[in-house]
Amino acid sequence: MNYCNFVKVIISRSTKDGAAIDVFNKNKKEDVNQTNFIAHYNPSLAITQRYENYNIFMNKYKKLKIHSYNQFKQQCSRLQSYVTTNKYYKNNNHSGERNKFINYFSLQNWLKLNENEKGKHTLENCNQCNVTHGDASLLHKSYQESPLQKICKDLVNNLEDHNVSTSKNQGEKTVHTVVKMLEPVLEKTFDINFKTTLAEVLNLSPKESSAEKNQKIISSIKETKKQIESSFQSDDNDLEILLSTGKSFQQHDNERMKLSYISTEDAEKLVKTNQTKTSTGKKKSKNPIGHYDSYSFDKESFLTEVRQSTSTIMNWSRLARKYEISCKNKIIQNGGQVLANFARDNGVNIAKFNRHLKISGRDIIQRIRRPKRRVYKSKLSVPLQRSSKKLKMILKDKIASKAYNIGVKITPKILKNNIININGLLEETKTHIYGRKIPLQELIQNELLRLHKASVLRIRTDQEYSDLDYQTTVQKLKKLGIKYNNNMSLPDLTNLLKTTERTFHVKMWHDHSDILNHTYISFMASLIYDSANFLTNEELQITRPMQSKLNAQTIVERPNLYIFGQSGN
């Protein structure tokens, strides 16, 4: 019978063993180590129940499932005899081979195996039992030694005969020598990597080189950096934080440069050091361009256009986008730099272009750029916040999409400033500025929607008002403190209640504020809390039982910006 040895013992013994079943149930909740295990067999347990127990034991292991009840019933009695009868064991069980076999392949030991090994066991012709558990399988006569196992066994016996000493140290030296001798032979014969294969078999991690360890550290730091930067930018939190602090975009850029870039003095020292190393041959000069043959674009057309250009302004980046300059089928980011160098190396006098700009190599020896601060042997830069330029673009998109509502323009005004231009002359500039107003109707609609979502708004449909009887309507009016005439009919009382509960009051106030050293005037507006329109604290508490100390008035009377503009004072 070629069943897995664990399956043999579990079917014949554990499926009717109450103690083993208890161990299995406890093992699902916690790691139970049974030192003094006493079996409690129930010989009268029905086969159907034993079949169900087995399927529960092997529920996660498809290779060990017996899908047919008839097959289980047929094999159960045969396995019972096969596992318990002495004649099926070595030496006819004279040395206790049966108990050793049953205890080794018991359900308790099966639960101690790791999931990876359990998945390798098969219902029939289980190679895992013969290889990994060969010594225990040898106790039963059903064990059939494979030719490969016989070769391995003979090798060990020969080594044992060869060694004079049987000490542990001598044994370790012998094993080391054998492994070293087998490694080149096996690699050459089977075309494998011996160390990698051995690591996979023993679930070991292969030894990493210094370069591999270093690369893992760099990859980990890179991933961490990306996660930190992503957390900065998540849901555009960095933009909202900047707007809420009252800092200008220029202040944001100044702080960003101080935190994430080295100082100008340190950058200048670094440039001088690199120039000295390059001039003395200690360091190779960087070439960010490489070979022009690796770039794909219409080189002849580009050179013709540049040579025939009569303009003194040349936008190299625009030309790079026009000619779709790419490398390895990917559009490159420094296309303008590549084109400028390509034109210069092909005899074009690029110095005549863009005279209004300071260009390295023409107007200055070298532009000093402040590099990012770096960590881990200066190979990786620190996490970086987004620049004001990017934040402004996001802000414009949010304003255009109404994600940020800044209202409509009001009270246009021309702001005059005197500046000194690049020629040193006094010049007057005019800027059109506006105040901003959120339309009151829009503001109220948004507030009612917010309060409805907060479950604070008291809402009653027309049908619900119609369903109220005279007594209930009068009680509600009295509760709200609304005066009414006793001669009023039910429809009139209903209309009075409806009008009261659907009439909201708005309060408004304004003040002069100082923001970024400029005087501004702001008008704020909010709804006024009234129990006729909104739930009371007690009613609100019922709708939110998990929260404590709820204040309905605080939720309702949240101020909203109504009008905002620069003050003339």
C-alpha positions as CSV (number, residue, x, y, z in Angstrom):
1,M,0.0,0.0,0.0
2,N,1.8,3.1,-1.3
3,Y,0.0,5.7,0.9
4,C,1.9,8.5,2.7
5,N,3.0,7.2,6.1
6,F,1.4,10.2,7.8
7,V,-1.8,9.4,6.0
8,K,-1.6,5.7,7.1
9,V,-1.3,6.6,10.8
10,I,-3.8,9.5,10.8
11,I,-6.5,7.4,9.1
12,S,-5.9,4.2,11.1
13,R,-5.3,5.9,14.5
14,S,-5.9,9.6,14.8
15,T,-9.4,9.8,13.2
16,K,-10.8,7.8,16.1
17,D,-8.5,9.2,18.8
18,G,-10.2,11.7,21.0
19,A,-7.0,13.0,22.5
20,A,-5.5,13.6,19.0
21,I,-8.6,15.5,17.9
22,D,-8.3,17.7,21.0
23,V,-4.7,18.5,20.1
24,F,-5.7,19.4,16.6
25,N,-8.4,21.8,17.8
26,K,-6.1,23.4,20.3
27,N,-3.3,23.7,17.7
28,K,-5.6,25.9,15.5
29,K,-5.7,28.5,18.3
30,E,-2.2,28.2,19.8
31,D,1.0,26.2,19.6
32,V,0.5,23.2,21.8
33,N,3.4,21.0,22.7
34,Q,2.2,17.7,24.0
35,T,4.8,16.1,26.1
36,N,2.7,13.5,27.9
37,F,0.2,12.4,25.3
38,I,-2.2,9.5,26.1
39,A,-4.4,8.2,23.2
40,H,-8.1,7.7,23.8
41,Y,-9.3,5.5,20.9
42,N,-13.1,5.1,20.2
43,P,-13.5,1.8,18.3
44,S,-17.2,2.3,17.9
45,L,-16.8,5.6,16.0
46,A,-18.7,5.5,12.7
47,I,-16.7,5.4,9.5
48,T,-18.5,8.5,8.2
49,Q,-17.4,10.5,11.2
50,R,-13.8,9.3,10.8
51,Y,-13.9,10.3,7.1
52,E,-15.2,13.7,8.1
53,N,-12.4,14.0,10.7
54,Y,-9.7,13.2,8.1
55,N,-11.0,15.8,5.7
56,I,-10.9,18.4,8.5
57,F,-7.3,17.4,9.2
58,M,-6.2,17.6,5.6
59,N,-8.5,20.5,4.5
60,K,-5.6,22.7,3.4
61,Y,-3.6,20.0,1.6
62,K,-5.2,19.0,-1.8
63,K,-2.6,16.4,-2.5
64,L,-3.6,14.4,0.6
65,K,-7.4,14.6,0.2
66,I,-9.5,11.5,-0.4
67,H,-12.5,12.8,-2.3
68,S,-14.5,9.5,-2.3
69,Y,-16.1,8.2,0.8
70,N,-16.2,4.6,-0.6
71,Q,-12.4,4.8,-1.2
72,F,-11.9,5.9,2.4
73,K,-14.1,3.1,3.7
74,Q,-12.4,0.5,1.6
75,Q,-8.9,1.6,2.7
76,C,-9.6,2.2,6.4
77,S,-9.8,-1.4,7.5
78,R,-6.8,-2.4,5.4
79,L,-4.7,0.5,6.8
80,Q,-5.8,-0.4,10.3
81,S,-4.4,-3.9,9.8
82,Y,-1.4,-2.6,7.9
83,V,-0.4,-0.2,10.7
84,T,-1.1,-2.4,13.8
85,T,-0.1,-5.9,12.7
86,N,3.4,-7.0,13.8
87,K,4.3,-8.9,10.6
88,Y,4.4,-5.7,8.6
89,Y,7.3,-4.3,10.6
90,K,11.0,-5.0,10.6
91,N,11.9,-7.9,13.0
92,N,8.2,-8.5,13.4
93,N,8.0,-5.7,15.9
94,H,10.4,-7.5,18.4
95,S,12.1,-4.2,19.2
96,G,9.0,-1.9,19.4
97,E,9.2,-0.8,15.7
98,R,5.4,-0.4,15.6
99,N,5.1,2.1,18.4
100,K,8.1,4.0,17.0
101,F,6.5,4.2,13.6
102,I,3.0,5.2,14.9
103,N,4.4,7.9,17.2
104,Y,6.7,9.3,14.6
105,F,4.0,9.6,11.9
106,S,1.3,10.7,14.4
107,L,-1.1,13.7,13.9
108,Q,0.8,15.5,16.7
109,N,4.1,15.4,14.7
110,W,2.3,16.3,11.5
111,L,1.1,19.5,13.1
112,K,4.7,20.3,14.0
113,L,5.9,20.3,10.4
114,N,6.2,23.6,8.6
115,E,3.6,24.4,5.9
116,N,6.2,24.1,3.1
117,E,7.0,20.5,3.9
118,K,3.3,19.5,4.4
119,G,2.6,20.8,0.9
120,K,5.2,18.4,-0.5
121,H,3.6,15.2,0.8
122,T,1.4,13.3,-1.6
123,L,-1.4,10.7,-1.0
124,E,0.3,7.9,-3.0
125,N,4.0,7.2,-3.6
126,C,5.1,10.0,-1.2
127,N,8.7,10.8,-2.0
128,Q,8.9,13.2,1.0
129,C,8.4,10.3,3.4
130,N,11.0,8.2,1.8
131,V,13.6,11.0,1.5
132,T,13.1,13.3,4.5
133,H,11.7,10.7,6.9
134,G,13.6,7.7,5.5
135,D,14.9,6.4,8.8
136,A,11.4,6.2,10.3
137,S,9.9,4.8,7.1
138,L,12.5,2.0,7.3
139,L,10.7,0.6,10.3
140,H,7.9,-0.6,8.1
141,K,8.3,-3.3,5.5
142,S,6.5,-1.3,2.9
143,Y,9.5,1.0,2.6
144,Q,11.3,0.5,-0.7
145,E,14.7,1.9,-0.9
146,S,15.4,3.7,-4.2
147,P,18.7,3.2,-6.1
148,L,19.7,6.8,-5.3
149,Q,19.1,6.3,-1.6
150,K,21.1,3.1,-1.7
151,I,24.0,5.0,-3.2
152,C,23.9,7.6,-0.5
153,K,23.7,5.0,2.2
154,D,26.7,3.1,0.8
155,L,28.6,6.4,0.6
156,V,28.0,7.0,4.3
157,N,28.9,3.5,5.3
158,N,32.1,3.7,3.3
159,L,33.0,7.0,5.0
160,E,32.3,5.5,8.4
161,D,34.6,2.6,7.6
162,H,37.3,5.0,6.3
163,N,37.3,7.2,9.4
164,V,39.4,5.9,12.3
165,S,37.7,8.3,14.8
166,T,34.0,8.6,15.3
167,S,34.2,11.9,17.2
168,K,31.9,14.8,16.3
169,N,34.8,17.1,15.2
170,Q,36.1,14.4,12.9
171,G,32.7,13.8,11.5
172,E,32.2,17.5,10.7
173,K,35.6,17.7,9.0
174,T,34.7,14.6,6.9
175,V,31.3,16.1,5.9
176,H,33.0,19.4,4.9
177,T,35.6,17.6,2.8
178,V,32.9,15.5,1.0
179,V,30.8,18.5,0.2
180,K,33.8,20.4,-1.2
181,M,34.7,17.4,-3.3
182,L,31.1,16.8,-4.5
183,E,30.5,20.5,-5.4
184,P,32.6,20.7,-8.7
185,V,31.6,17.2,-9.7
186,L,27.9,17.8,-9.4
187,E,28.1,21.3,-11.0
188,K,29.9,19.9,-14.0
189,T,27.7,16.8,-14.4
190,F,24.3,18.4,-13.9
191,D,25.1,22.0,-14.9
192,I,23.8,23.5,-11.7
193,N,24.9,26.0,-9.1
194,F,25.6,23.8,-6.1
195,K,25.4,26.5,-3.4
196,T,22.1,27.9,-4.7
197,T,20.6,24.4,-5.0
198,L,21.7,23.4,-1.5
199,A,20.3,26.6,-0.1
200,E,16.9,25.9,-1.7
201,V,16.8,22.4,-0.3
202,L,17.7,23.5,3.2
203,N,15.7,26.7,3.1
204,L,18.8,28.8,3.6
205,S,19.7,32.2,2.3
206,P,22.7,32.2,0.0
207,K,25.7,34.2,1.3
208,E,25.6,37.7,-0.1
209,S,28.6,39.6,-1.4
210,S,29.5,43.0,-0.1
211,A,28.2,44.6,-3.3
212,E,24.9,42.7,-3.1
213,K,24.4,43.8,0.6
214,N,25.2,47.4,-0.4
215,Q,22.7,47.3,-3.2
216,K,20.0,46.0,-0.9
217,I,20.6,48.8,1.5
218,I,20.5,51.4,-1.3
219,S,17.3,49.8,-2.7
220,S,15.7,49.9,0.8
221,I,16.7,53.5,1.3
222,K,15.3,54.5,-2.1
223,E,12.0,52.8,-1.4
224,T,11.8,54.5,2.0
225,K,12.6,57.8,0.4
226,K,9.8,57.3,-2.2
227,Q,7.3,56.4,0.6
228,I,8.2,59.5,2.6
229,E,7.9,61.8,-0.4
230,S,4.6,60.0,-1.3
231,S,3.3,60.7,2.2
232,F,4.2,64.4,1.8
233,Q,2.2,64.5,-1.4
234,S,-0.7,62.2,-0.4
235,D,-4.0,64.0,-1.3
236,D,-2.0,67.1,-1.8
237,N,-1.5,67.5,1.9
238,D,1.7,69.5,1.4
239,L,-0.3,72.2,-0.5
240,E,-3.0,72.4,2.1
241,I,-0.5,72.7,4.9
242,L,1.3,75.5,3.1
243,L,-1.9,77.4,2.5
244,S,-3.0,77.0,6.2
245,T,0.3,78.3,7.6
246,G,0.1,81.7,5.9
247,K,3.6,81.4,4.4
248,S,4.2,82.7,1.0
249,F,5.4,80.4,-1.8
250,Q,8.8,82.2,-1.7
251,Q,9.1,81.3,2.0
252,H,8.3,77.7,1.2
253,D,11.0,77.6,-1.4
254,N,13.6,79.2,1.0
255,E,12.8,76.6,3.7
256,R,12.9,73.8,1.1
257,M,16.3,74.9,-0.1
258,K,17.7,75.1,3.4
259,L,16.4,71.7,4.5
260,S,17.1,69.6,1.4
261,Y,20.1,71.4,-0.3
262,I,23.6,72.2,0.9
263,S,24.5,75.9,1.5
264,T,25.9,78.1,-1.3
265,E,29.3,78.2,0.5
266,D,29.5,74.4,0.7
267,A,28.5,74.1,-2.9
268,E,31.2,76.5,-4.0
269,K,33.8,74.5,-2.0
270,L,32.6,71.3,-3.6
271,V,32.9,72.7,-7.1
272,K,36.5,73.9,-6.5
273,T,37.5,70.6,-5.0
274,N,36.1,68.7,-8.0
275,Q,37.8,71.1,-10.4
276,T,41.1,70.5,-8.7
277,K,40.7,66.7,-8.8
278,T,39.7,66.8,-12.5
279,S,42.7,69.0,-13.4
280,T,45.1,66.8,-11.6
281,G,43.7,63.6,-13.1
282,K,42.4,62.2,-9.8
283,K,38.8,62.4,-11.1
284,K,37.3,62.0,-14.6
285,S,35.2,64.8,-15.9
286,K,31.6,63.9,-16.2
287,N,30.0,63.6,-19.6
288,P,26.2,63.8,-19.3
289,I,25.7,63.5,-23.0
290,G,27.5,60.4,-24.1
291,H,27.7,59.3,-27.7
292,Y,25.4,61.1,-30.1
293,D,24.8,57.9,-32.1
294,S,22.7,56.6,-29.1
295,Y,20.1,59.4,-29.7
296,S,17.3,59.1,-32.3
297,F,16.3,62.4,-34.0
298,D,16.6,64.0,-37.4
299,K,20.1,65.4,-37.0
300,E,20.4,67.0,-40.5
301,S,17.1,68.9,-40.3
302,F,18.0,70.1,-36.8
303,L,21.4,71.4,-37.9
304,T,19.9,73.1,-40.9
305,E,17.3,74.9,-38.8
306,V,19.8,76.1,-36.3
307,R,22.3,77.3,-38.9
308,Q,19.6,79.2,-40.8
309,S,18.0,80.7,-37.7
310,T,18.2,84.6,-37.6
311,S,16.7,84.9,-34.1
312,T,19.0,85.6,-31.2
313,I,16.7,83.6,-28.9
314,M,17.0,79.8,-29.0
315,N,14.8,77.6,-26.8
316,W,16.7,74.3,-26.9
317,S,14.0,72.5,-24.8
318,R,11.3,73.4,-27.3
319,L,13.5,72.1,-30.1
320,A,14.0,68.8,-28.2
321,R,10.2,68.4,-27.9
322,K,9.8,69.3,-31.6
323,Y,12.3,66.7,-32.8
324,E,11.2,64.1,-30.2
325,I,14.8,63.3,-29.3
326,S,14.9,59.8,-27.6
327,C,17.3,57.2,-26.3
328,K,16.4,53.5,-26.4
329,N,12.9,54.4,-27.5
330,K,12.4,56.7,-24.5
331,I,12.0,60.5,-24.5
332,I,14.9,62.0,-22.6
333,Q,14.6,64.7,-20.0
334,N,17.8,66.7,-20.9
335,G,17.0,66.9,-24.6
336,G,17.8,70.6,-24.8
337,Q,21.2,70.1,-23.3
338,V,22.0,67.3,-25.8
339,L,20.9,69.4,-28.8
340,A,22.9,72.5,-27.7
341,N,26.1,70.3,-27.3
342,F,25.4,68.6,-30.6
343,A,25.1,71.9,-32.4
344,R,28.3,73.2,-30.8
345,D,30.3,70.1,-31.7
346,N,29.1,70.4,-35.3
347,G,30.5,73.9,-35.8
348,V,27.4,76.0,-34.8
349,N,28.3,79.1,-32.8
350,I,25.7,78.7,-30.0
351,A,27.3,81.6,-28.0
352,K,25.4,84.0,-30.2
353,F,22.1,82.8,-28.8
354,N,20.4,83.9,-25.6
355,R,22.7,86.8,-24.8
356,H,20.3,88.0,-22.1
357,L,21.1,84.9,-20.1
358,K,24.2,84.0,-18.1
359,I,25.5,80.8,-19.5
360,S,28.3,78.6,-18.1
361,G,31.4,78.6,-20.3
362,R,30.4,81.9,-21.9
363,D,29.5,84.5,-19.3
364,I,30.8,82.6,-16.3
365,I,33.3,79.9,-15.8
366,Q,30.9,77.5,-14.2
367,R,27.5,77.8,-12.7
368,I,27.5,76.8,-9.0
369,R,24.5,74.6,-8.3
370,R,23.5,73.6,-4.8
371,P,23.2,69.8,-4.8
372,K,20.8,67.9,-2.6
373,R,21.8,66.8,0.9
374,R,22.8,63.1,0.7
375,V,22.8,60.1,3.1
376,Y,24.5,56.7,3.1
377,K,28.0,57.4,1.7
378,S,26.6,60.3,-0.3
379,K,24.8,58.1,-2.7
380,L,21.2,58.9,-2.0
381,S,19.5,62.3,-1.5
382,V,17.2,63.1,1.4
383,P,13.4,63.2,0.8
384,L,12.4,66.3,-1.0
385,Q,9.2,68.5,-0.8
386,R,7.6,69.7,-4.0
387,S,8.7,73.1,-5.2
388,S,6.4,76.2,-5.3
389,K,6.2,75.9,-9.1
390,K,4.6,72.5,-8.9
391,L,2.4,73.5,-6.0
392,K,1.1,76.6,-7.9
393,M,0.2,74.4,-10.9
394,I,-1.7,72.0,-8.6
395,L,-3.4,75.0,-6.9
396,K,-4.5,76.4,-10.3
397,D,-5.9,73.0,-11.3
398,K,-7.9,72.8,-8.1
399,I,-9.3,76.3,-8.4
400,A,-10.3,75.5,-12.1
401,S,-12.0,72.3,-11.0
402,K,-13.8,74.0,-8.1
403,A,-12.0,71.7,-5.6
404,Y,-11.0,75.0,-4.0
405,N,-13.8,77.5,-4.1
406,I,-12.4,81.1,-4.1
407,G,-15.7,82.6,-5.1
408,V,-16.2,85.4,-7.7
409,K,-14.3,88.6,-8.3
410,I,-15.7,91.8,-6.7
411,T,-14.6,95.4,-6.2
412,P,-11.8,95.6,-8.9
413,K,-8.9,97.9,-8.0
414,I,-5.7,99.0,-9.7
415,L,-2.7,98.7,-7.4
416,K,0.3,100.9,-8.4
417,N,3.9,100.2,-7.4
418,N,7.2,101.9,-8.2
419,I,10.1,99.6,-9.1
420,I,13.6,100.0,-10.5
421,N,13.9,98.0,-13.8
422,I,17.0,96.2,-15.1
423,N,18.2,99.5,-16.7
424,G,18.2,101.2,-13.3
425,L,15.3,103.5,-14.1
426,L,12.2,104.1,-11.9
427,E,9.2,102.5,-13.4
428,E,5.5,102.5,-12.3
429,T,3.7,99.1,-12.5
430,K,-0.1,98.6,-12.4
431,T,-1.7,95.5,-11.1
432,H,-5.4,94.7,-11.2
433,I,-6.6,93.2,-7.9
434,Y,-10.0,92.0,-6.8
435,G,-11.8,91.1,-3.7
436,R,-13.5,87.7,-3.5
437,K,-17.0,86.7,-2.5
438,I,-18.7,83.3,-2.0
439,P,-22.3,83.8,-3.2
440,L,-24.5,83.7,-0.2
441,Q,-26.9,81.2,-1.8
442,E,-24.1,78.8,-2.6
443,L,-22.7,79.2,0.9
444,I,-26.0,78.3,2.5
445,Q,-26.6,75.3,0.1
446,N,-23.1,73.9,1.0
447,E,-23.8,74.4,4.7
448,L,-27.2,72.6,4.6
449,L,-25.6,69.8,2.6
450,R,-22.8,69.5,5.3
451,L,-25.2,69.5,8.2
452,H,-27.4,66.9,6.4
453,K,-24.4,64.6,6.1
454,A,-23.6,65.3,9.8
455,S,-27.2,64.1,10.7
456,V,-27.8,67.4,12.6
457,L,-30.5,68.8,10.3
458,R,-34.1,68.3,11.3
459,I,-35.8,67.1,8.1
460,R,-39.5,66.4,7.6
461,T,-41.2,65.7,4.3
462,D,-44.5,67.3,3.2
463,Q,-46.2,64.0,3.6
464,E,-44.9,63.7,7.2
465,Y,-46.4,67.1,8.0
466,S,-49.7,66.1,6.4
467,D,-49.8,62.9,8.6
468,L,-49.5,64.9,11.9
469,D,-52.8,65.2,13.8
470,Y,-54.0,68.3,15.6
471,Q,-52.8,67.4,19.1
472,T,-49.3,66.4,17.9
473,T,-48.9,69.6,15.8
474,V,-50.0,71.8,18.8
475,Q,-47.5,70.0,21.1
476,K,-44.6,70.6,18.7
477,L,-45.5,74.3,18.4
478,K,-45.6,74.6,22.2
479,K,-42.2,72.8,22.5
480,L,-40.7,75.3,20.0
481,G,-42.3,78.3,21.8
482,I,-44.3,79.4,18.7
483,K,-47.4,81.5,19.4
484,Y,-50.5,80.5,17.6
485,N,-54.2,81.3,17.6
486,N,-56.5,78.7,19.2
487,N,-59.0,79.2,16.4
488,M,-56.5,78.2,13.8
489,S,-57.4,75.1,11.8
490,L,-55.1,72.0,11.4
491,P,-53.8,73.0,7.9
492,D,-52.9,76.5,9.2
493,L,-51.1,75.0,12.2
494,T,-49.3,72.6,9.9
495,N,-48.2,75.4,7.6
496,L,-47.0,77.4,10.7
497,L,-44.9,74.5,11.9
498,K,-43.6,73.8,8.4
499,T,-42.6,77.5,8.0
500,T,-40.9,77.6,11.4
501,E,-38.9,74.4,10.9
502,R,-37.9,75.4,7.4
503,T,-36.8,78.9,8.1
504,F,-33.1,79.3,8.8
505,H,-31.3,82.4,10.1
506,V,-27.9,83.6,9.1
507,K,-25.5,85.7,11.2
508,M,-22.7,87.7,9.7
509,W,-19.8,89.7,11.1
510,H,-16.6,91.2,9.8
511,D,-13.2,92.4,11.1
512,H,-9.9,93.8,9.9
513,S,-7.1,91.3,9.8
514,D,-3.4,91.5,9.3
515,I,-2.0,88.8,7.0
516,L,1.6,88.8,5.8
517,N,1.9,92.5,6.9
518,H,-1.1,93.5,4.7
519,T,-4.4,94.7,6.0
520,Y,-7.4,92.6,4.9
521,I,-11.1,92.8,5.5
522,S,-13.1,89.6,5.9
523,F,-16.8,88.9,6.3
524,M,-17.8,85.6,7.9
525,A,-21.2,84.0,7.8
526,S,-22.8,81.0,9.5
527,L,-26.2,79.6,10.3
528,I,-27.7,80.3,13.7
529,Y,-28.6,77.3,15.8
530,D,-32.3,76.8,16.5
531,S,-33.9,73.6,17.9
532,A,-36.6,74.1,15.3
533,N,-34.2,73.5,12.5
534,F,-31.6,71.2,14.1
535,L,-31.5,68.3,16.5
536,T,-30.8,69.0,20.2
537,N,-27.7,67.6,22.0
538,E,-29.8,64.7,23.4
539,E,-31.3,63.8,20.0
540,L,-27.9,64.0,18.3
541,Q,-26.4,61.7,21.0
542,I,-29.0,59.1,20.1
543,T,-27.9,59.1,16.5
544,R,-24.2,58.8,17.5
545,P,-24.1,56.5,20.6
546,M,-20.3,55.8,20.2
547,Q,-19.4,59.5,20.6
548,S,-19.6,61.5,23.8
549,K,-20.2,65.2,24.7
550,L,-21.7,66.2,21.4
551,N,-22.6,69.9,21.0
552,A,-25.0,70.5,18.1
553,Q,-24.6,74.2,18.3
554,T,-20.9,74.0,17.7
555,I,-21.4,71.8,14.7
556,V,-24.0,74.1,13.2
557,E,-22.4,77.5,13.8
558,R,-19.1,76.8,12.1
559,P,-17.9,80.1,10.5
560,N,-17.5,80.3,6.7
561,L,-15.7,82.9,4.7
562,Y,-18.1,85.1,2.8
563,I,-16.2,88.2,1.6
564,F,-12.4,88.6,1.6
565,G,-10.3,91.5,0.2
566,Q,-7.5,93.8,0.8
567,S,-8.5,96.8,2.9
568,G,-8.0,100.3,1.7
569,N,-6.9,101.5,5.2
